[in-house]
Amino acid sequence: MNEHLSPDSIGSAADPTAFAFPAQWRDGVYEAIRRRRDVRRFRPDPVSPELLARVLDAAHHAPSVGFMQPWNFIVIADRGTRQQIHELFRRERLAAAQFFDEPRRSQYLSFKLEGILDAPVNICVTCDPTRTGPAVIGRNAIPETDVYSTCCAVQNLWLAARAEGLGVGWVSILKQPQLRSILGIPPHVMPVAYLCLGYPEDLPDEPELERAGWLPRRELQDTIYYETWGQRSHSDWPALHRLLTSPTPPSGPERILDVVRRIGPLDEAAMGAARARLDRLTKPQGSLGRLEELAIKLAGITGTPRPMLGRKAVVVMAADHGVTAEGVSAYPQEVTAQMVLNFLRGGAAINVLARRAGARVVVVDVGVAVDLPPHEALINRKVTHGTRNMAQGPAMSEEEMLAAVVAGMEVVEAEAERGLDLVATGDMGIGNTTASSAIVAAITGRRPIDVTGRGTGINDAGLSRKVAVIELALQVNRPRRDDPLDVLAKVGGLEIAGLVGVILAAAARRIPVLIDGFISGAAALVATELCPPVREYLIAGHSSVEIGHRIMLERMELVPYLNLNLRLGEGTGAAMLMHLVDDALAILGEMATFGEAGVAEQTAGGSDAPAGAGEEGTSAEAIRTGG
Ligand SMILES: Cc1cc2nc3c(=O)[nH]c(=O)nc-3n(C[C@H](O)[C@H](O)[C@H](O)COP(=O)(O)O)c2cc1C
């Protein structure tokens, strides 16, 4: 060992970093951790007794509650014993397969999940809770800490083996009573881990289950909470972090932070229950296609296995765009205000479609260029009289953008007070396809020409001008691609910012959000870039005629439900989707299961469970499988 690596050279209390390992050691620790793999394919080469002793010694140096060292290591080389254990595994693996539906079942069965006979040696690591007597320092509150301690020993062994070039595979698909009996483990001792140990055939860079697409590795940042359960740090949302830590923080980001912090993953249990019920309904499994997927998603969003979403609203955010001065729209700016009045009178397409879907229309002036007469149905949250011309500078200041986002959030809060189970996003703003195209281009890095369409129907010359204006706006403003709020302020719109707020606040309240077309999509894109988990709460209404729409949906990995060549906005496509939402929930809530319909009762013993073996189960099974 050279002097640099001598243990005597480390460890001085004067310097807080003095106990750190020299770089080479430290790297070795991290490498062992990162390169450790669960191994199931082994070479037959034997493991020498010295090597085995080293890895067992590493295991034995694990921490343990009260220093009780509750572990034992049963080293099994005898082939006959291993054959018996392999047989246990084989039986249990087949039994476990029934927990998965196709195609997962076939994939599960295709995995090699043990190396019991291939590895030259197996080790059963046990835990003896009685070791050192009934009183163990630190174990009284959580009795299982002795098992946790044993797991620490297993991990030590696993890492030491990796450093030695050995592979370890943990086999848990074994019934404990039989394992105990084969190995003669007394009743008070618990087998904790059954490990296969030997030289690996291969040591891949990533877990086999990750490589096979079974499950991805979760993002580290999704696993870390601060101070209390579910609390994330604002550094998890870089766009908000930038604003919150700026020398002169604008008002608004804390409100947004409060909301995004509450946006968690979907409720897996509710989705599982909905999925299980759909599978038991009197129809071939999965035969209602994406309607079933929709029902499952709604269950996951709301956290209810059979949701009821009766109270619906279409929130239409209206605002004007300074960029209309560049001649990017077929309609004059005044149309925004005129259409808002039309919404208030109930005469627009969205009014008709929302009425038919049983939804109320909530009209919000978040930045119409003119002052509108007060109206009981108009929510006045005007931030400015339209945005500035993005071809000359930022469309909004950061304060204005944040005020519009907060306005959208507060509209949802107020609507939620009135009762809100389902929200659809709508927009009105002459010039807003230009802003939306600019947002998609800025965030995805695509060329403006690839994401810009004809909006309300401009001609070829108009389209070229629109593309050039977007190019200019991106050049002048240089929005930061990795900062969705910067993009929103510089080349977005007030109604788009308002919709970002609507989306975030709805997701935080576990209210499903039906996203209309291109403009709503731009808002959804900003919201998902800001807070990726929000994506799970979004349901894409339809596929817009605007060419940038497909690109934003791809980025968000959302597949629209309708394809009707719509290009109106206002929330029309989302309102139409409400009927499908009703249908999906009615199927989930009202359709009979095999058991309820008496199909299984009469033919397979009255259970909702998959039909039993033999002739009696045939009819239910045949319907289920489409046979
Ligand atoms: C408690 C425990 C039990 C496991 N049981 C099995 C098993 O029965 N069969 C198997 O193939 N892998 C088993 N594994 C291995 C995991 O599948 C594997 O650790 C995980 O996919 C991550 O891969 P990696 O260990 O290569 O990083 C087990 C792992 C642990 C921690």
The ligand as an SDF file (V2000), in Angstrom:
LIG
                    3D

 31 33  0  0  0  0  0  0  0  0999 V2000
  -35.0530   -8.8900   -1.4360 C   0  0  0  0  0  0  0  0  0  0  0  0
  -34.7340   -9.2140   -2.8610 C   0  0  0  0  0  0  0  0  0  0  0  0
  -35.2710  -10.3440   -3.4460 C   0  0  0  0  0  0  0  0  0  0  0  0
  -34.9990  -10.6590   -4.7920 C   0  0  0  0  0  0  0  0  0  0  0  0
  -35.4950  -11.8040   -5.3540 N   0  0  0  0  0  0  0  0  0  0  0  0
  -35.1500  -12.1390   -6.6170 C   0  0  0  0  0  0  0  0  0  0  0  0
  -35.5500  -13.3660   -7.2050 C   0  0  0  0  0  0  0  0  0  0  0  0
  -36.2130  -14.1930   -6.6030 O   0  0  0  0  0  0  0  0  0  0  0  0
  -35.1710  -13.6380   -8.4540 N   0  0  0  0  0  0  0  0  0  0  0  0
  -34.4230  -12.7720   -9.1820 C   0  0  0  0  0  0  0  0  0  0  0  0
  -34.1040  -13.0570  -10.3230 O   0  0  0  0  0  0  0  0  0  0  0  0
  -34.0150  -11.5930   -8.6560 N   0  0  0  0  0  0  0  0  0  0  0  0
  -34.3550  -11.2780   -7.3940 C   0  0  0  0  0  0  0  0  0  0  0  0
  -33.9030  -10.1040   -6.8490 N   0  0  0  0  0  0  0  0  0  0  0  0
  -33.0530   -9.2370   -7.6560 C   0  0  0  0  0  0  0  0  0  0  0  0
  -33.7800   -8.0320   -8.1690 C   0  0  0  0  0  0  0  0  0  0  0  0
  -34.6240   -8.3780   -9.2310 O   0  0  0  0  0  0  0  0  0  0  0  0
  -32.7060   -7.0460   -8.6200 C   0  0  0  0  0  0  0  0  0  0  0  0
  -31.9330   -6.6990   -7.5030 O   0  0  0  0  0  0  0  0  0  0  0  0
  -33.2750   -5.7720   -9.1790 C   0  0  0  0  0  0  0  0  0  0  0  0
  -33.9420   -6.0400  -10.3460 O   0  0  0  0  0  0  0  0  0  0  0  0
  -32.1830   -4.7590   -9.4480 C   0  0  0  0  0  0  0  0  0  0  0  0
  -31.1970   -5.2920  -10.2660 O   0  0  0  0  0  0  0  0  0  0  0  0
  -29.6870   -5.2830   -9.8310 P   0  0  0  0  0  0  0  0  0  0  0  0
  -29.6040   -6.0490   -8.5200 O   0  0  0  0  0  0  0  0  0  0  0  0
  -28.9620   -5.9800  -10.9270 O   0  0  0  0  0  0  0  0  0  0  0  0
  -29.2850   -3.8580   -9.6600 O   0  0  0  0  0  0  0  0  0  0  0  0
  -34.1650   -9.8020   -5.5280 C   0  0  0  0  0  0  0  0  0  0  0  0
  -33.6220   -8.6610   -4.9390 C   0  0  0  0  0  0  0  0  0  0  0  0
  -33.8890   -8.3800   -3.6170 C   0  0  0  0  0  0  0  0  0  0  0  0
  -33.2720   -7.1570   -3.0020 C   0  0  0  0  0  0  0  0  0  0  0  0
  1  2  1  0
  2  3  1  0
  2 30  2  0
  3  4  2  0
  4  5  1  0
  4 28  1  0
  5  6  2  0
  6  7  1  0
  6 13  1  0
  7  8  2  0
  7  9  1  0
  9 10  1  0
 10 11  2  0
 10 12  1  0
 12 13  2  0
 13 14  1  0
 14 15  1  0
 14 28  1  0
 15 16  1  0
 16 17  1  0
 16 18  1  0
 18 19  1  0
 18 20  1  0
 20 21  1  0
 20 22  1  0
 22 23  1  0
 23 24  1  0
 24 25  2  0
 24 26  1  0
 24 27  1  0
 28 29  2  0
 29 30  1  0
 30 31  1  0
M  END
$$$$
